[in-house]
Amino acid sequence: MAGDASKIRVWETGDVFLLAPGETFVEGTHVPANIDAALNGDWVPAGLMMGAPGVAMARSIDRTDVMSWQQGRVKERTKNAKVDITFNLLEDNEIVDYLVDPAAVPKVQKLHVLLEFVDDEGYKKRWISKAPVDLFVSADNQEQDINGREVTGTLVPVQGDYWTIQYGLLGGEGA
């Protein structure tokens, strides 16, 4: 049989948490011990977000062909790998106001990000940024139809990794 439908994740919930502004990230304090451990109180929920697209993680890399006279492409060179994230926050709350800062000149806010997803069978996955993410809200529209505020984030790797990832069944084994 080709494929296994039980490996398809149907996410029931998705949440974005931001490390409270002014808090210093300490891995031993802010990264939970395991998937069942509660989050430290310094993680502020960003509120409801749009379910589609949820959290988009755009990945890109520059690819260049190395050409020879005799054979054409003989090698590919890659560089400038990057990951950017995007999510739409729907709520007006303190942390969203901090990101938008509507009275000030628009700026990038640097905060650690924690993403948490739970599927329909109790499988949970957490993504905890290893470095602050450069977060920017490009528009602060006041509209009749709720579109939320799109937040874009630029990730910077720490020792080659963007995230600490935890996963597993709640109350079971996991990373």
C-alpha positions in Angstrom: 0.0 0.0 0.0 1.4 3.4 -0.9 1.2 6.0 1.8 -0.4 6.1 5.3 -3.3 8.4 6.0 -2.6 8.2 9.8 0.5 10.3 9.1 -1.6 13.3 7.9 -1.9 15.9 10.6 -5.2 17.7 10.9 -4.3 20.6 13.2 -7.2 21.5 15.5 -5.4 24.4 17.2 -2.5 26.7 16.3 -1.2 29.3 18.6 1.6 32.0 18.4 3.3 33.0 21.7 5.8 35.9 21.9 8.4 36.3 24.7 7.3 39.3 26.7 9.1 42.5 25.6 12.1 43.3 27.8 12.5 39.6 28.9 15.9 38.0 28.3 15.6 34.5 26.6 17.1 31.8 28.8 17.0 28.4 27.2 16.7 26.5 30.5 13.8 28.7 31.6 11.9 29.4 28.4 12.2 26.1 26.6 9.8 23.6 28.3 11.4 20.4 29.5 9.2 18.3 27.2 6.0 18.5 25.2 3.8 18.0 28.3 5.4 20.8 30.3 3.6 24.1 30.6 5.0 27.2 29.1 6.8 29.7 31.2 4.7 32.7 32.2 7.0 35.0 30.1 5.4 33.6 26.9 2.5 35.9 25.9 -0.3 34.5 23.7 -0.6 36.7 20.6 -4.4 35.8 20.5 -6.5 34.3 17.8 -5.0 34.0 14.3 -6.4 33.2 10.9 -6.5 29.4 10.4 -5.7 29.7 6.7 -2.9 30.1 5.9 -2.1 29.6 9.6 1.7 30.1 10.0 3.4 30.1 6.6 7.1 29.3 6.6 8.6 30.4 3.3 11.9 28.8 2.6 14.3 29.9 -0.1 17.9 29.4 -1.3 19.9 30.8 -4.2 20.9 28.2 -6.7 23.5 28.7 -9.4 24.7 26.3 -12.0 28.4 25.8 -12.5 28.9 25.2 -16.2 31.8 23.6 -18.1 32.6 24.1 -21.8 32.3 20.4 -22.6 29.4 19.1 -20.5 27.2 22.0 -19.6 26.1 22.0 -15.9 28.6 20.0 -13.9 27.6 21.2 -10.4 25.1 23.3 -8.5 26.2 25.9 -6.0 23.8 27.0 -3.3 23.9 29.9 -0.8 21.8 32.3 1.1 19.4 29.9 2.6 16.6 31.6 4.6 13.3 31.1 6.3 10.6 33.8 6.8 7.4 33.3 8.7 4.0 34.9 8.2 0.8 34.8 10.3 -2.3 37.0 10.6 -3.3 38.0 14.1 -7.0 38.8 14.6 -7.2 40.2 18.1 -6.5 43.7 19.5 -4.5 43.0 22.6 -1.4 44.3 24.4 1.2 42.2 22.5 -0.4 43.1 19.1 -0.4 46.7 20.1 3.3 46.4 20.9 4.0 44.9 17.4 2.0 47.5 15.6 2.8 50.5 17.8 0.3 52.6 15.8 1.4 56.0 17.0 5.1 55.5 16.2 7.1 55.3 13.0 6.8 51.7 11.8 9.7 49.5 13.0 10.8 45.9 13.4 10.2 44.4 16.8 12.7 41.6 17.9 11.0 38.9 20.0 11.4 35.2 20.4 8.5 33.3 18.9 6.9 30.0 20.1 4.5 28.2 17.8 2.3 25.5 19.2 0.0 23.2 17.2 -2.3 20.3 18.4 -3.9 17.8 16.0 -7.2 16.0 16.2 -5.6 13.0 18.0 -3.7 14.9 20.7 -0.4 15.1 18.9 1.4 18.4 19.8 4.3 20.2 18.1 6.1 23.2 19.4 8.6 25.4 17.5 10.7 27.7 19.7 12.9 30.3 17.9 16.5 30.0 19.0 17.1 33.7 18.3 14.8 36.8 18.3 12.7 37.0 15.2 12.5 40.3 13.4 8.7 40.9 13.4 7.0 43.5 11.3 3.3 44.4 10.8 3.0 46.0 7.3 -0.6 47.3 7.6 -2.9 48.4 10.5 -6.2 48.6 8.6 -9.5 49.2 10.3 -12.0 47.3 8.2 -15.5 46.0 8.3 -14.4 42.4 7.3 -11.9 40.9 9.7 -8.6 40.3 8.0 -6.3 40.6 10.9 -2.9 42.1 10.9 -0.3 40.3 8.8 2.9 39.8 10.8 6.1 38.8 8.8 9.1 37.5 10.6 12.7 37.1 9.5 14.5 34.2 11.2 18.2 34.2 11.9 19.9 30.8 12.6 21.8 30.1 15.7 24.6 27.4 15.3 22.8 26.4 12.0 19.3 26.0 13.5 16.3 28.3 13.5 14.2 26.3 16.0 14.1 24.0 18.9 11.3 21.6 18.0 9.4 19.5 20.5 6.7 17.0 19.5 4.7 14.0 20.6 1.4 12.7 21.9 0.2 14.6 25.0 0.9 12.4 28.0 3.1 10.2 25.8 6.6 9.9 24.4 8.1 12.7 22.4 11.0 15.0 21.8 
